[in-house]
Amino acid sequence: MPRPNRGAHIYWNREKGLYYARWYEQGRPFKRSTGTTDSREAQAFLARLIADQQRATGNRGGPRDPSDILISEVLDLYLTEQAPEQEDSARSAYAVSALLPFWQTLTVGQITRETCRGYGRYRQRAVSTVRRELTTLRAAVNYAHGEGVITRPVTVHMPQAPKGKERWLTRFEAAQLLNAARHARSDVRLYLPLFIKLALYSGARKEAILSLRWPQVKLKSGRINFARVDDEGNILPETSKKRAHNHIPTRLLSALRCAYKRRDSDLGFVVHDKGKQILDIGGAWKGDPTSRGDGSFGSACKRAGLVDVTPHTLRHTCGTWLAQAGVPLHEIGGFLGHTDERTTRLYAHHHPDHQKNVADAFTGRRGRK
């Protein structure tokens, strides 16, 4: 298997206090400031930089054999033509910036089971992260084939999906997490507690919360609509990731009223950092006492002593609490935007009436009035 070189990458410039992008042209190194202290924004800057360079020198021409086209060209095509149409185009940019250092010198024809395994070893990240990035690679290859850029499709081999996690928070753990968020640094404690409450009491996905704008929140009628909207507040077409339109629980309503008073604008984001959209809230703290945690969310988890808790854990917690309270499963599914089958699989065993008919059958009470 070809050994990947470092390729284009970002690095921290201590003197300037910013992330810089470094790349090579004909063996000569070049660098440019990304203008940001956020590593994910810097990665997205690097991906756009590479795409711009390749557009300046590239020539699509007719269909080519996969062995005659670089993976970097295919990723560039996908990033510039297809990704902007997606709900979360920034995620595609992050994935491409992670893929490029390993794949950019290889051709599409060199995508094999072994190189895909090699990428997983190279990344040294969670299986779910590797799968998400390889999914972007697969989408790019399929798009190139559909657009007639390559003559035949190539299989991108995915690592086996990890088993679903059953982790959810008790009321005490949730209180610990909220308390830790309220004691974060000044800028973080303005948005992180609200994000946590939205996730716990609405059950919405992370992306839906971070893209939520004030026109979607009706404080007078007590309704919240997580459907996607544009910069002018217009509802966009629904994607496969269905988003709920629900009543606002009382505990969440008071928090939203307080947040509304300090809103950036009437069309602004509900959860924001000084008026700017937050692209990623962070992930889990893995229990390493020497680490700071993954982003603002992971840092709060560390202060609360909560290991392997992700933003999605809060969504699962919401469904679990509803089931434990005896809410009918079909209502939980409607609240979370699930199918009935998925809701039953995830939360039925938390419901107080779970398998009650089965237990009653042994005592002869089933069916009696």
Backbone hydrogen bonds in HBPLUS format (Angstrom, degrees):
<---DONOR---> <-ACCEPTOR-->    atom                        ^
c    i                          cat <-CA-CA->   ^        H-A-AA   ^      H-
h    n   atom  resd res      DA  || num        DHA   H-A  angle D-A-AA Bond
n    s   type  num  typ     dist DA aas  dist angle  dist       angle   num
A0009-HIS N   A0022-ARG O   2.95 MM  13  5.51 155.6  2.01 154.0 162.1     1
A0022-ARG N   A0009-HIS O   2.79 MM  13  5.51 166.0  1.81 172.2 176.0     2
A0011-TYR N   A0020-TYR O   2.88 MM   9  5.43 149.2  1.98 149.3 158.6     3
A0020-TYR N   A0011-TYR O   2.80 MM   9  5.43 166.7  1.81 163.9 168.1     4
A0013-ASN N   A0018-LEU O   2.92 MM   5  5.58 168.1  1.93 160.8 163.4     5
A0017-GLY N   A0013-ASN O   2.74 MM   4  5.72 138.2  1.92 150.4 164.2     6
A0019-TYR N   A0036-THR O   3.06 MM  17  6.11 171.4  2.06 166.8 165.9     7
A0034-THR N   A0019-TYR O   3.00 MM  15  5.77 167.6  2.02 152.4 151.4     8
A0021-ALA N   A0032-ARG O   2.75 MM  11  5.25 173.1  1.75 160.8 160.9     9
A0032-ARG N   A0021-ALA O   2.88 MM  11  5.25 143.3  2.01 144.1 153.7    10
A0023-TRP N   A0030-PHE O   2.94 MM   7  5.36 155.4  2.00 141.0 148.5    11
A0030-PHE N   A0023-TRP O   2.73 MM   7  5.36 151.5  1.81 165.1 165.9    12
A0025-GLU N   A0028-ARG O   2.92 MM   3  5.23 156.4  1.98 145.1 150.4    13
A0028-ARG N   A0025-GLU O   2.99 MM   3  5.23 164.0  2.02 113.8 116.4    14
A0042-ALA N   A0038-ASP O   2.96 MM   4  6.19 150.2  2.05 148.7 158.1    15
A0043-GLN N   A0039-SER O   2.90 MM   4  6.18 148.8  2.00 143.8 151.8    16
A0044-ALA N   A0040-ARG O   3.05 MM   4  6.31 158.4  2.10 145.3 150.6    17
A0045-PHE N   A0041-GLU O   2.94 MM   4  6.19 148.6  2.04 142.0 150.9    18
A0046-LEU N   A0042-ALA O   2.96 MM   4  6.25 155.0  2.02 147.7 153.8    19
A0047-ALA N   A0043-GLN O   2.99 MM   4  6.30 157.8  2.04 150.0 155.6    20
A0048-ARG N   A0044-ALA O   3.04 MM   4  6.30 158.7  2.08 147.7 152.8    21
A0049-LEU N   A0045-PHE O   2.90 MM   4  6.11 152.8  1.97 147.7 156.0    22
A0050-ILE N   A0046-LEU O   2.98 MM   4  6.25 163.7  2.01 155.9 158.3    23
A0051-ALA N   A0047-ALA O   3.02 MM   4  6.20 158.0  2.07 144.5 151.2    24
A0052-ASP N   A0048-ARG O   2.90 MM   4  6.11 157.1  1.95 149.6 155.1    25
A0053-GLN N   A0049-LEU O   3.05 MM   4  6.32 155.7  2.12 148.0 154.4    26
A0054-GLN N   A0050-ILE O   2.98 MM   4  6.21 158.4  2.03 150.8 156.4    27
A0055-ARG N   A0051-ALA O   2.96 MM   4  6.13 149.9  2.05 147.1 155.4    28
A0056-ALA N   A0052-ASP O   3.12 MM   4  6.29 144.0  2.26 139.3 148.2    29
A0058-GLY N   A0054-GLN O   2.67 MM   4  5.37 135.1  1.86 145.9 157.1    30
A0064-ARG N   A0149-VAL O   2.85 MM  85  6.18 154.9  1.92 133.5 138.2    31
A0151-THR N   A0064-ARG O   2.90 MM  87  5.63 143.1  2.04 138.8 140.9    32
A0068-ASP N   A0065-ASP O   2.75 MM   3  5.38 166.5  1.76 128.3 132.9    33
A0109-GLY N   A0066-PRO O   2.94 MM  43  4.58 140.2  2.10 110.3 102.6    34
A0108-VAL N   A0069-ILE O   3.02 MM  39  6.23 155.8  2.08 175.0 172.3    35
A0073-GLU N   A0070-LEU O   3.12 MM   3  5.39 131.4  2.37 100.9 112.5    36
A0074-VAL N   A0070-LEU O   3.39 MM   4  6.82 153.4  2.47 144.0 150.5    37
A0071-ILE N   A0106-LEU O   2.99 MM  35  6.10 171.0  1.99 153.9 151.8    38
A0075-LEU N   A0071-ILE O   2.90 MM   4  6.18 161.4  1.94 157.8 162.8    39
A0076-ASP N   A0072-SER O   2.97 MM   4  6.06 151.6  2.05 139.0 146.9    40
A0077-LEU N   A0073-GLU O   3.00 MM   4  6.22 159.5  2.04 146.1 151.0    41
A0078-TYR N   A0074-VAL O   3.06 MM   4  6.30 160.9  2.09 148.1 152.9    42
A0079-LEU N   A0075-LEU O   2.88 MM   4  6.00 159.8  1.92 149.1 155.0    43
A0080-THR N   A0076-ASP O   3.02 MM   4  6.14 152.1  2.10 150.8 156.8    44
A0081-GLU N   A0077-LEU O   2.99 MM   4  5.92 151.0  2.08 146.8 154.1    45
A0082-GLN N   A0078-TYR O   3.02 MM   4  5.08 142.1  2.17 123.6 135.3    46
A0083-ALA N   A0078-TYR O   2.90 MM   5  6.06 170.2  1.91 165.2 165.9    47
A0085-GLU N   A0082-GLN O   3.00 MM   3  5.72 154.3  2.07 122.3 129.7    48
A0086-GLN N   A0083-ALA O   2.91 MM   3  5.34 164.5  1.93 120.2 125.4    49
A0091-ARG N   A0088-ASP O   3.19 MM   3  5.66 133.8  2.42 106.5 116.7    50
A0092-SER N   A0089-SER O   3.15 MM   3  5.27 122.2  2.50  97.5 111.1    51
A0093-ALA N   A0089-SER O   3.19 MM   4  6.59 152.1  2.27 146.2 153.8    52
A0094-TYR N   A0090-ALA O   2.96 MM   4  6.31 154.7  2.02 151.9 158.5    53
A0095-ALA N   A0091-ARG O   2.98 MM   4  6.22 158.7  2.02 147.2 153.0    54
A0096-VAL N   A0092-SER O   2.91 MM   4  6.12 160.4  1.94 150.5 155.6    55
A0097-SER N   A0093-ALA O   3.02 MM   4  6.21 160.1  2.06 147.7 152.9    56
A0098-ALA N   A0094-TYR O   3.08 MM   4  6.35 139.9  2.24 141.4 152.1    57
A0098-ALA N   A0095-ALA O   3.13 MM   3  5.10 125.5  2.44  93.5 107.7    58
A0099-LEU N   A0095-ALA O   2.89 MM   4  6.14 146.3  2.01 147.5 157.5    59
A0100-LEU N   A0096-VAL O   2.98 MM   4  6.04 160.8  2.01 158.1 160.7    60
A0102-PHE N   A0099-LEU O   3.22 MM   3  5.94 135.2  2.43 120.4 130.0    61
A0103-TRP N   A0099-LEU O   3.08 MM   4  6.08 172.4  2.08 158.8 161.0    62
A0104-GLN N   A0100-LEU O   2.91 MM   4  4.92 159.8  1.95 147.6 145.8    63
A0106-LEU N   A0103-TRP O   2.93 MM   3  5.35 161.6  1.96 121.8 128.0    64
A0110-GLN N   A0107-THR O   2.97 MM   3  5.34 154.6  2.04 108.6 116.8    65
A0111-ILE N   A0108-VAL O   3.12 MM   3  5.60 159.7  2.16 118.0 119.2    66
A0116-CYS N   A0112-THR O   3.00 MM   4  6.14 155.2  2.07 147.8 154.8    67
A0117-ARG N   A0113-ARG O   3.01 MM   4  6.22 151.4  2.09 141.0 148.7    68
A0118-GLY N   A0114-GLU O   2.84 MM   4  6.07 152.0  1.91 143.8 152.6    69
A0119-TYR N   A0115-THR O   2.90 MM   4  6.15 141.8  2.04 139.3 148.7    70
A0120-GLY N   A0116-CYS O   3.22 MM   4  6.56 152.8  2.30 141.5 147.7    71
A0121-ARG N   A0117-ARG O   3.06 MM   4  6.49 153.5  2.14 149.8 156.8    72
A0122-TYR N   A0118-GLY O   2.85 MM   4  6.04 152.6  1.92 145.4 153.9    73
A0123-ARG N   A0119-TYR O   2.87 MM   4  6.07 157.3  1.93 154.4 158.9    74
A0124-GLN N   A0120-GLY O   3.21 MM   4  6.30 159.3  2.25 143.9 148.8    75
A0129-THR N   A0126-ALA O   2.97 MM   3  5.26 124.3  2.29 103.2 117.3    76
A0130-VAL N   A0126-ALA O   3.08 MM   4  6.48 160.4  2.12 156.6 161.7    77
A0131-ARG N   A0127-VAL O   2.84 MM   4  6.05 163.8  1.87 156.3 161.0    78
A0132-ARG N   A0128-SER O   3.02 MM   4  6.14 154.4  2.09 139.3 146.0    79
A0133-GLU N   A0129-THR O   3.05 MM   4  6.32 155.5  2.11 148.9 155.1    80
A0134-LEU N   A0130-VAL O   2.88 MM   4  6.09 162.7  1.91 153.8 159.0    81
A0135-THR N   A0131-ARG O   2.85 MM   4  5.94 139.4  2.02 142.1 153.4    82
A0136-THR N   A0132-ARG O   3.32 MM   4  6.63 143.0  2.46 135.5 143.2    83
A0136-THR N   A0133-GLU O   3.12 MM   3  5.21 124.4  2.45  95.7 109.0    84
A0137-LEU N   A0133-GLU O   3.15 MM   4  6.58 150.9  2.24 142.2 150.2    85
A0138-ARG N   A0134-LEU O   2.85 MM   4  6.11 159.6  1.89 148.6 153.8    86
A0139-ALA N   A0135-THR O   2.90 MM   4  6.11 156.3  1.95 143.9 150.6    87
A0140-ALA N   A0136-THR O   2.94 MM   4  6.14 150.9  2.02 144.5 152.3    88
A0141-VAL N   A0137-LEU O   2.99 MM   4  6.28 159.3  2.03 152.7 157.6    89
A0142-ASN N   A0138-ARG O   2.93 MM   4  6.13 165.5  1.95 153.0 157.1    90
A0143-TYR N   A0139-ALA O   2.89 MM   4  5.99 150.5  1.98 141.7 150.2    91
A0144-ALA N   A0140-ALA O   2.96 MM   4  6.17 158.7  2.00 146.7 152.2    92
A0145-HIS N   A0141-VAL O   3.01 MM   4  6.29 152.5  2.09 146.9 154.3    93
A0146-GLY N   A0142-ASN O   2.89 MM   4  6.09 159.3  1.94 146.2 152.3    94
A0147-GLU N   A0143-TYR O   2.89 MM   4  6.09 140.2  2.04 146.6 157.3    95
A0149-VAL N   A0144-ALA O   2.81 MM   5  5.09 154.8  1.88 167.6 161.9    96
A0148-GLY N   A0145-HIS O   3.10 MM   3  5.14 160.5  2.14 104.5 110.0    97
A0174-ALA N   A0170-THR O   2.93 MM   4  6.19 160.1  1.97 153.4 159.0    98
A0175-ALA N   A0171-ARG O   3.01 MM   4  6.21 152.4  2.09 141.5 148.7    99
A0176-GLN N   A0172-PHE O   2.94 MM   4  6.25 151.3  2.02 146.4 154.6   100
A0177-LEU N   A0173-GLU O   2.94 MM   4  6.24 156.3  1.99 150.1 156.0   101
A0178-LEU N   A0174-ALA O   2.98 MM   4  6.24 161.8  2.02 150.2 154.8   102
A0179-ASN N   A0175-ALA O   2.94 MM   4  6.08 157.8  1.99 146.5 152.9   103
A0180-ALA N   A0176-GLN O   2.94 MM   4  6.17 153.4  2.01 145.6 152.9   104
A0181-ALA N   A0177-LEU O   2.96 MM   4  6.21 151.3  2.04 146.7 154.7   105
A0182-ARG N   A0178-LEU O   2.96 MM   4  6.23 150.2  2.05 146.8 154.6   106
A0183-HIS N   A0180-ALA O   3.22 MM   3  5.21 141.5  2.37  95.3 106.1   107
A0184-ALA N   A0181-ALA O   3.25 MM   3  5.25 160.9  2.29 108.9 108.3   108
A0188-VAL N   A0185-ARG O   3.03 MM   3  5.53 118.5  2.42 112.8 127.7   109
A0189-ARG N   A0185-ARG O   3.05 MM   4  6.20 164.1  2.08 166.6 171.7   110
A0191-TYR N   A0188-VAL O   3.04 MM   3  5.69 152.0  2.12 117.8 124.7   111
A0192-LEU N   A0188-VAL O   2.88 MM   4  5.76 175.8  1.88 178.8 177.4   112
A0195-PHE N   A0191-TYR O   3.04 MM   4  6.30 156.7  2.09 152.9 159.9   113
A0196-ILE N   A0192-LEU O   3.00 MM   4  6.26 163.4  2.03 158.7 162.2   114
A0197-LYS N   A0193-PRO O   3.01 MM   4  6.23 159.5  2.05 146.9 152.2   115
A0198-LEU N   A0194-LEU O   2.92 MM   4  6.10 160.6  1.96 151.6 156.9   116
A0199-ALA N   A0195-PHE O   2.97 MM   4  6.21 156.9  2.02 150.0 156.2   117
A0200-LEU N   A0196-ILE O   2.91 MM   4  6.09 158.7  1.96 150.2 156.1   118
A0201-TYR N   A0197-LYS O   2.92 MM   4  5.88 164.3  1.95 152.4 156.0   119
A0202-SER N   A0198-LEU O   2.93 MM   4  5.43 131.3  2.17 134.9 142.6   120
A0203-GLY N   A0199-ALA O   3.08 MM   4  4.99 137.7  2.26 114.9 125.2   121
A0209-ILE N   A0205-ARG O   3.08 MM   4  6.41 153.2  2.16 154.6 162.1   122
A0210-LEU N   A0206-LYS O   2.99 MM   4  6.23 167.7  2.01 159.0 162.0   123
A0211-SER N   A0207-GLU O   3.11 MM   4  6.16 133.2  2.34 138.0 148.5   124
A0212-LEU N   A0209-ILE O   3.17 MM   3  5.10 161.8  2.21 103.5 109.0   125
A0270-VAL N   A0212-LEU O   2.90 MM  58  5.82 164.9  1.92 143.0 146.4   126
A0216-GLN N   A0213-ARG O   3.00 MM   3  5.72 155.3  2.06 120.5 128.1   127
A0214-TRP N   A0268-GLY O   3.12 MM  54  6.17 153.0  2.20 169.2 177.6   128
A0217-VAL N   A0214-TRP O   2.97 MM   3  5.22 161.9  2.00 113.7 119.8   129
A0225-ASN N   A0216-GLN O   2.95 MM   9  5.11 159.6  1.99 145.9 152.5   130
A0218-LYS N   A0223-ARG O   2.84 MM   5  5.15 168.9  1.85 162.4 163.5   131
A0222-GLY N   A0218-LYS O   2.80 MM   4  5.65 121.7  2.14 138.0 154.7   132
A0223-ARG N   A0218-LYS O   3.04 MM   5  5.15 149.8  2.14 140.2 145.7   133
A0248-ILE N   A0222-GLY O   2.81 MM  26  5.27 154.3  1.88 136.6 137.0   134
A0224-ILE N   A0246-ASN O   2.87 MM  22  5.59 157.1  1.92 163.1 169.6   135
A0246-ASN N   A0224-ILE O   2.97 MM  22  5.59 135.7  2.17 163.7 162.2   136
A0226-PHE N   A0244-ALA O   2.98 MM  18  5.70 172.0  1.99 170.2 170.4   137
A0236-LEU N   A0228-ARG O   2.74 MM   8  5.35 169.0  1.75 144.8 144.9   138
A0230-ASP N   A0234-ASN O   2.95 MM   4  5.45 142.5  2.09 139.3 150.1   139
A0233-GLY N   A0230-ASP O   3.01 MM   3  5.32 168.2  2.03 116.2 118.7   140
A0242-LYS N   A0240-SER O   3.11 MM   2  5.65 119.3  2.49 107.7  91.5   141
A0252-LEU N   A0249-PRO O   3.00 MM   3  5.39 131.1  2.25 107.6 120.8   142
A0253-LEU N   A0249-PRO O   2.91 MM   4  6.12 149.4  2.00 153.7 163.8   143
A0256-LEU N   A0252-LEU O   2.99 MM   4  6.28 155.2  2.06 154.6 161.9   144
A0257-ARG N   A0253-LEU O   2.96 MM   4  6.22 152.3  2.04 149.5 157.1   145
A0258-CYS N   A0254-SER O   3.17 MM   4  6.44 154.6  2.24 144.0 149.9   146
A0259-ALA N   A0255-ALA O   3.02 MM   4  6.26 156.7  2.08 144.6 151.4   147
A0260-TYR N   A0256-LEU O   2.84 MM   4  5.99 145.9  1.96 145.7 154.8   148
A0262-ARG N   A0259-ALA O   3.14 MM   3  5.42 136.4  2.34 101.9 113.2   149
A0263-ARG N   A0260-TYR O   3.22 MM   3  4.94 162.1  2.25 107.5 105.8   150
A0268-GLY N   A0265-SER O   3.08 MM   3  4.81 159.4  2.13  99.6 105.7   151
A0273-ASP N   A0276-LYS O   2.95 MM   3  5.20 167.4  1.96 151.3 154.0   152
A0276-LYS N   A0273-ASP O   3.13 MM   3  5.20 163.0  2.16 111.8 112.6   153
A0297-PHE N   A0281-ILE O   3.02 MM  16  5.86 157.1  2.07 163.6 165.6   154
A0283-GLY N   A0294-ASP O   2.88 MM  11  4.96 133.3  2.10 115.8 130.1   155
A0308-ASP N   A0285-TRP O   2.92 MM  23  5.74 161.3  1.96 152.7 157.0   156
A0291-SER N   A0288-ASP O   3.09 MM   3  5.52 157.1  2.14 114.3 121.1   157
A0298-GLY N   A0294-ASP O   3.06 MM   4  4.36 144.4  2.19 131.4 126.3   158
A0299-SER N   A0295-GLY O   2.99 MM   4  6.18 153.1  2.07 149.1 156.8   159
A0300-ALA N   A0296-SER O   3.13 MM   4  6.31 151.7  2.22 139.9 146.6   160
A0301-CYS N   A0297-PHE O   3.00 MM   4  6.32 152.8  2.08 148.0 156.1   161
A0302-LYS N   A0298-GLY O   2.99 MM   4  6.26 147.4  2.10 142.3 150.7   162
A0303-ARG N   A0299-SER O   3.08 MM   4  6.41 159.9  2.12 147.0 151.5   163
A0304-ALA N   A0300-ALA O   2.95 MM   4  6.18 143.3  2.09 143.1 153.7   164
A0305-GLY N   A0301-CYS O   2.87 MM   4  5.94 111.0  2.36 134.9 151.9   165
A0306-LEU N   A0301-CYS O   2.85 MM   5  5.01 165.9  1.87 148.9 149.4   166
A0305-GLY N   A0302-LYS O   3.04 MM   3  4.94 148.3  2.14  97.8 107.8   167
A0313-THR N   A0310-THR O   2.90 MM   3  5.14 136.9  2.09 104.8 117.5   168
A0314-LEU N   A0311-PRO O   3.12 MM   3  5.53 138.9  2.30 105.4 115.2   169
A0315-ARG N   A0312-HIS O   3.08 MM   3  5.14 122.2  2.43  97.4 111.5   170
A0316-HIS N   A0312-HIS O   3.08 MM   4  6.46 159.0  2.13 152.2 157.7   171
A0317-THR N   A0313-THR O   2.80 MM   4  6.02 144.2  1.92 142.0 153.0   172
A0318-CYS N   A0314-LEU O   3.00 MM   4  6.24 152.4  2.07 143.5 149.5   173
A0319-GLY N   A0315-ARG O   3.24 MM   4  6.62 162.4  2.28 150.0 152.5   174
A0320-THR N   A0316-HIS O   2.99 MM   4  6.18 153.7  2.06 144.8 152.7   175
A0321-TRP N   A0317-THR O   2.87 MM   4  6.07 165.8  1.89 158.4 161.1   176
A0322-LEU N   A0318-CYS O   3.10 MM   4  6.32 158.8  2.15 148.8 154.5   177
A0323-ALA N   A0319-GLY O   3.03 MM   4  6.25 155.8  2.09 144.2 150.6   178
A0324-GLN N   A0320-THR O   2.90 MM   4  6.13 162.7  1.93 154.4 159.2   179
A0325-ALA N   A0321-TRP O   3.01 MM   4  6.18 135.8  2.21 139.6 151.0   180
A0327-VAL N   A0322-LEU O   3.12 MM   5  5.59 159.4  2.17 162.5 156.0   181
A0326-GLY N   A0323-ALA O   2.97 MM   3  5.21 160.1  2.01 109.3 115.1   182
A0331-GLU N   A0328-PRO O   2.99 MM   3  5.41 131.3  2.24 107.7 120.7   183
A0332-ILE N   A0328-PRO O   3.11 MM   4  6.52 150.0  2.21 149.3 158.5   184
A0333-GLY N   A0329-LEU O   2.92 MM   4  6.19 160.3  1.96 151.4 156.5   185
A0334-GLY N   A0330-HIS O   3.09 MM   4  6.27 151.3  2.17 134.7 141.8   186
A0335-PHE N   A0331-GLU O   2.95 MM   4  6.13 152.3  2.03 143.8 151.3   187
A0336-LEU N   A0332-ILE O   2.95 MM   4  6.18 154.5  2.02 154.0 159.9   188
A0337-GLY N   A0333-GLY O   2.83 MM   4  5.67 123.6  2.15 138.9 153.0   189
A0338-HIS N   A0333-GLY O   2.79 MM   5  4.56 146.4  1.91 138.0 142.3   190
A0343-THR N   A0339-THR O   3.04 MM   4  6.28 163.6  2.07 155.9 160.6   191
A0344-THR N   A0340-ASP O   2.99 MM   4  6.15 163.5  2.02 150.4 154.5   192
A0345-ARG N   A0341-GLU O   3.08 MM   4  6.28 159.4  2.13 146.4 151.8   193
A0346-LEU N   A0342-ARG O   3.05 MM   4  6.24 153.1  2.13 149.3 155.7   194
A0347-TYR N   A0343-THR O   2.90 MM   4  5.86 167.5  1.92 159.4 162.4   195
A0348-ALA N   A0344-THR O   3.14 MM   4  4.84 151.4  2.23 125.5 129.4   196
A0350-HIS N   A0347-TYR O   3.00 MM   3  5.40 152.8  2.07 112.2 120.9   197
A0351-HIS N   A0348-ALA O   3.06 MM   3  5.37 153.1  2.13 108.8 117.0   198
A0354-HIS N   A0351-HIS O   3.03 MM   3  5.25 162.7  2.06 118.4 119.5   199
A0356-LYS N   A0353-ASP O   3.10 MM   3  5.21 157.7  2.15 131.4 125.4   200
A0359-ALA N   A0355-GLN O   3.13 MM   4  6.49 159.7  2.17 150.5 154.8   201
A0360-ASP N   A0356-LYS O   2.87 MM   4  6.12 161.2  1.90 154.5 160.1   202
A0361-ALA N   A0357-ASN O   3.01 MM   4  6.09 136.1  2.21 137.2 147.5   203
A0362-PHE N   A0359-ALA O   3.30 MM   3  5.83 142.2  2.46 109.2 116.9   204
A0363-THR N   A0360-ASP O   3.04 MM   3  5.32 142.0  2.19 104.7 115.7   205
A0365-ARG N   A0360-ASP O   3.15 MM   5  5.24 145.4  2.27 150.5 145.9   206
A0364-GLY N   A0361-ALA O   3.37 MM   3  5.14 156.8  2.42  94.7 101.5   207
A0368-ARG N   A0365-ARG O   3.20 MM   3  5.60 164.7  2.23 124.7 128.9   208
